[in-house]
């Protein structure tokens, strides 16, 4: 299995285990705050910890054997979360909030 496959599996597992409209909206808020150079606290979900850096997001499963930590560009993370919200009828941010 390639590193890309591992990353895709980890991201999909994260979405499957953590994604609710409220959780995704909260993660989007933190990710966008990071884009604005604000320091944000880690997100502690049911099965994963999400850390925000200047340009990256790190998704770490709590349990061993659930995949490796995933380092994802911040903009890709935001795009993926917004796509999930759009597909699940979640709250869409206003035009001023989109990037």
ROBA-967544 format. One record per atom (N, C-alpha, C): residue in one letter; x negated, y, z negated. Coordinates in steps of 0.05 Angstrom, whole numbers, padded with zeros to 5 digits, always signed. Layout:
N
AXYZ ...
END
This chain:
99
X-00017-00023+00000 X+00000+00000+00000 X-00018+00025+00000 X-00012+00044+00016 X-00028+00068+00018 X-00021+00088-00004 X-00039+00108-00007 X-00034+00129-00027 X-00008+00143-00021 X-00003+00148+00005 X+00022+00162+00013 X+00046+00145+00004 X+00045+00119+00008 X+00067+00102+00000 X+00071+00103-00030 X+00049+00102-00046 X+00051+00105-00075 X+00064+00131-00083 X+00056+00153-00070 X+00067+00179-00076 X+00097+00180-00069 X+00104+00169-00047 X+00133+00169-00039 X+00149+00152-00059 X+00138+00129-00067 X+00152+00112-00086 X+00155+00127-00113 X+00134+00140-00122 X+00135+00154-00148 X+00156+00177-00147 X+00155+00192-00125 X+00174+00214-00122 X+00202+00204-00121 X+00207+00183-00105 X+00234+00172-00103 X+00243+00161-00130 X+00226+00147-00145 X+00233+00137-00171 X+00240+00160-00190 X+00224+00182-00189 X+00230+00205-00205 X+00258+00216-00199 X+00264+00219-00173 X+00290+00230-00165 X+00312+00211-00174 X+00309+00185-00170 X+00329+00165-00178 X+00335+00166-00208 X+00313+00169-00224 X+00316+00167-00253 X+00323+00194-00267 X+00316+00216-00255 X+00318+00242-00268 X+00339+00261-00256 X+00345+00257-00231 X+00360+00277-00216 X+00390+00278-00224 X+00397+00301-00236 X+00425+00309-00240 X+00425+00338-00231 X+00448+00349-00224 X+00448+00377-00216 X+00435+00396-00237 X+00441+00391-00262 X+00429+00408-00283 X+00399+00405-00285 X+00389+00380-00284 X+00361+00375-00285 X+00346+00387-00261 X+00357+00383-00238 X+00345+00394-00214 X+00345+00425-00214 X+00367+00437-00223 X+00368+00466-00225 X+00347+00476-00245 X+00343+00462-00267 X+00324+00469-00287 X+00295+00467-00276 X+00290+00445-00261 X+00264+00441-00249 X+00258+00462-00228 X+00278+00469-00212 X+00275+00490-00192 X+00268+00517-00205 X+00282+00523-00227 X+00276+00548-00242 X+00247+00549-00251 X+00237+00527-00262 X+00210+00526-00271 X+00190+00528-00248 X+00196+00513-00226 X+00178+00514-00203 X+00177+00542-00191 X+00199+00555-00189 X+00199+00582-00177 X+00185+00602-00196 X+00188+00598-00222 X+00174+00615-00241 X+00144+00611-00238 X+00135+00587-00233 X+00107+00581-00228 X+00097+00596-00203 X+00114+00596-00182 X+00107+00611-00157 X+00103+00640-00163 X+00117+00650-00183 X+00115+00679-00190 X+00093+00684-00210 X+00075+00664-00213 X+00052+00666-00231 X+00059+00668-00260 X+00082+00657-00267 X+00090+00655-00296 X+00082+00627-00306 X+00073+00626-00330 X+00066+00600-00343 X+00092+00588-00353 X+00096+00563-00346 X+00120+00548-00355 X+00112+00523-00370 X+00129+00515-00388 X+00125+00490-00403 X+00130+00466-00386 X+00118+00443-00393 X+00124+00418-00379 X+00153+00411-00382 X+00164+00397-00363 X+00191+00387-00364 X+00188+00358-00374 X+00203+00352-00395 X+00202+00325-00406 X+00229+00312-00401 X+00230+00294-00381 X+00254+00281-00374 X+00257+00254-00389 X+00276+00238-00381 X+00281+00212-00393 X+00258+00193-00387 X+00247+00194-00363 X+00226+00174-00355 X+00201+00187-00345 X+00200+00213-00341 X+00177+00227-00330 X+00171+00253-00343 X+00146+00261-00342 X+00137+00287-00350 X+00129+00302-00324 X+00138+00327-00322 X+00130+00343-00298 X+00115+00367-00308 X+00090+00370-00298 X+00073+00392-00305 X+00070+00410-00281 X+00069+00436-00286 X+00068+00456-00265 X+00041+00470-00266 X+00027+00472-00243 X+00002+00485-00240 X+00006+00507-00219 X-00015+00523-00214 X-00012+00545-00195 X+00000+00537-00168 X-00009+00515-00157 X+00000+00506-00131 X+00011+00478-00130 X+00010+00464-00152 X+00017+00436-00153 X+00036+00429-00175 X+00050+00407-00171 X+00066+00395-00192 X+00055+00367-00197 X+00054+00359-00222 X+00045+00332-00228 X+00068+00318-00242 X+00077+00295-00230 X+00099+00279-00240 X+00086+00254-00251 X+00089+00249-00277 X+00077+00226-00290 X+00099+00209-00303 X+00101+00184-00295 X+00119+00166-00309 X+00109+00160-00337 X+00127+00158-00356 X+00120+00151-00384 X+00110+00123-00387 X+00122+00104-00373 X+00116+00076-00377 X+00094+00066-00358 X+00076+00050-00368 X+00055+00038-00351 X+00069+00020-00331 X+00057+00018-00307 X+00068+00001-00286 X+00091+00014-00271 X+00097+00039-00276 X+00119+00053-00262 X+00108+00071-00240 X+00083+00067-00232 X+00071+00083-00212 X+00051+00102-00224 X+00034+00113-00207 X+00013+00132-00216 X+00025+00160-00217 X+00010+00177-00230 X+00017+00205-00230 X+00017+00216-00202 X+00036+00231-00195 X+00039+00242-00168 X+00032+00272-00168 X+00013+00280-00152 X+00006+00308-00149 X+00019+00317-00123 X+00036+00337-00124 X+00052+00346-00102 X+00050+00376-00099 X+00046+00386-00075 X+00046+00415-00072 X+00072+00427-00082 X+00070+00450-00096 X+00093+00463-00108 X+00116+00468-00088 X+00108+00478-00064 X+00129+00484-00044 X+00143+00459-00035 X+00129+00436-00032 X+00142+00411-00024 X+00161+00402-00046 X+00153+00405-00071 X+00171+00397-00093 X+00196+00414-00092 X+00194+00440-00089 X+00217+00458-00087 X+00235+00450-00064 X+00223+00445-00041 X+00238+00437-00017 X+00254+00411-00022 X+00240+00392-00034 X+00253+00366-00040 X+00276+00369-00060 X+00272+00385-00081 X+00294+00389-00100 X+00317+00403-00088 X+00312+00424-00072 X+00333+00438-00059 X+00349+00420-00040 X+00335+00403-00025 X+00348+00384-00007 X+00366+00365-00023 X+00357+00357-00046 X+00373+00339-00063 X+00399+00354-00072 X+00395+00379-00081 X+00419+00394-00089 X+00438+00398-00066 X+00428+00404-00043 X+00445+00408-00019 X+00460+00383-00012 X+00447+00360-00014 X+00459+00334-00007 X+00480+00325-00028 X+00477+00335-00053 X+00494+00326-00074 X+00514+00348-00084 X+00517+00369-00068 X+00536+00389-00075 X+00529+00405-00099 X+00504+00408-00105 X+00495+00423-00129 X+00497+00453-00124 X+00489+00467-00144 X+00488+00496-00143 X+00466+00505-00124 X+00473+00523-00105 X+00453+00533-00087 X+00444+00561-00097 X+00418+00566-00097 X+00409+00592-00106 X+00417+00613-00085 X+00419+00638-00094 X+00425+00660-00075 X+00402+00665-00056 X+00406+00680-00035 X+00385+00685-00015 X+00360+00697-00027 X+00362+00714-00047 X+00339+00726-00059 X+00321+00706-00074 X+00333+00683-00082 X+00318+00663-00097 X+00305+00642-00079 X+00314+00640-00054 X+00303+00620-00036 X+00276+00629-00026 X+00259+00608-00021 X+00232+00613-00010 X+00227+00594+00012 
END
